[in-house]
Amino acid sequence: MHLDPDTRRQFEDLTLPHLDAAYNLARWLTRDDHAAQDVVQEAYLRAAKYFASFRGGDGRPWLLGIVRRASLDWLTKHRQRDEVAFNEVAHDRGDEESNPVLLAVRKWDQELVRQALIDLPRQLRETVILRELEGLTYQQIATVTEVPVGTVMSRLARGRQQLQQRLSGCPEGGVR
């Protein structure tokens, strides 16, 4: 893909600050460092190709949406995608004291948290990563994942619940 110098500068200014976030998301989705590098490279090529369609605003959700789609394409090609049924009922209250991810990070070893995140189904994992590690808003996550905000809230609540269960050693649905 060849961009004129002004467009290239605009593209780089918009996308390069988010390179680490792009790699982080791809790594969590593919569960493979080398695949994540390939996915990010493919995503940046796609982003450059379709840069003219960018409507302005925050480039981070736009780029991470492309990274997500490139990751899903890689997963389809190399593995079976894991799917989960979702409900639309529960959602986050937003306070840190009820956030199992933050509590778990404080209480447990990083490796346990990392493994618990890896073990989450892809759709829950990507939502938790985008919110807790990348700091995206619900609306930005909805844009990246191409689902309604209600689904984002449901996935986030369910992902947090499953993380809490995995990290506390409780069986599914159990209370300690």
ChimeraX attribute file (.defattr): number of C-alpha atoms within 10 A of each C-alpha:
attribute: neighborCount
match mode: 1-to-1
recipient: residues
	/A:1	6
	/A:2	8
	/A:3	12
	/A:4	7
	/A:5	9
	/A:6	9
	/A:7	14
	/A:8	14
	/A:9	12
	/A:10	11
	/A:11	19
	/A:12	14
	/A:13	12
	/A:14	17
	/A:15	20
	/A:16	15
	/A:17	12
	/A:18	17
	/A:19	16
	/A:20	12
	/A:21	20
	/A:22	28
	/A:23	21
	/A:24	20
	/A:25	27
	/A:26	30
	/A:27	19
	/A:28	19
	/A:29	24
	/A:30	22
	/A:31	14
	/A:32	12
	/A:33	14
	/A:34	11
	/A:35	19
	/A:36	24
	/A:37	16
	/A:38	17
	/A:39	27
	/A:40	27
	/A:41	17
	/A:42	17
	/A:43	23
	/A:44	23
	/A:45	14
	/A:46	16
	/A:47	21
	/A:48	20
	/A:49	13
	/A:50	10
	/A:51	17
	/A:52	11
	/A:53	9
	/A:54	14
	/A:55	9
	/A:56	9
	/A:57	9
	/A:58	12
	/A:59	18
	/A:60	21
	/A:61	22
	/A:62	19
	/A:63	26
	/A:64	28
	/A:65	23
	/A:66	23
	/A:67	29
	/A:68	23
	/A:69	18
	/A:70	22
	/A:71	25
	/A:72	20
	/A:73	14
	/A:74	20
	/A:75	17
	/A:76	11
	/A:77	10
	/A:78	11
	/A:79	11
	/A:80	9
	/A:81	16
	/A:82	10
	/A:83	10
	/A:84	11
	/A:85	6
	/A:86	12
	/A:87	12
	/A:88	14
	/A:89	12
	/A:90	14
	/A:91	16
	/A:92	14
	/A:93	11
	/A:94	8
	/A:95	7
	/A:96	10
	/A:97	10
	/A:98	12
	/A:99	17
	/A:100	20
	/A:101	22
	/A:102	13
	/A:103	14
	/A:104	18
	/A:105	15
	/A:106	10
	/A:107	12
	/A:108	12
	/A:109	11
	/A:110	12
	/A:111	10
	/A:112	14
	/A:113	19
	/A:114	12
	/A:115	13
	/A:116	17
	/A:117	24
	/A:118	16
	/A:119	14
	/A:120	20
	/A:121	16
	/A:122	21
	/A:123	20
	/A:124	24
	/A:125	23
	/A:126	25
	/A:127	29
	/A:128	26
	/A:129	21
	/A:130	23
	/A:131	17
	/A:132	16
	/A:133	13
	/A:134	17
	/A:135	12
	/A:136	18
	/A:137	15
	/A:138	19
	/A:139	16
	/A:140	21
	/A:141	27
	/A:142	20
	/A:143	17
	/A:144	23
	/A:145	22
	/A:146	14
	/A:147	12
	/A:148	13
	/A:149	18
	/A:150	17
	/A:151	22
	/A:152	27
	/A:153	23
	/A:154	20
	/A:155	27
	/A:156	26
	/A:157	24
	/A:158	23
	/A:159	25
	/A:160	26
	/A:161	17
	/A:162	23
	/A:163	24
	/A:164	19
	/A:165	19
	/A:166	20
	/A:167	22
	/A:168	15
	/A:169	12
	/A:170	13
	/A:171	11
	/A:172	10
	/A:173	9
	/A:174	8
	/A:175	9
	/A:176	8
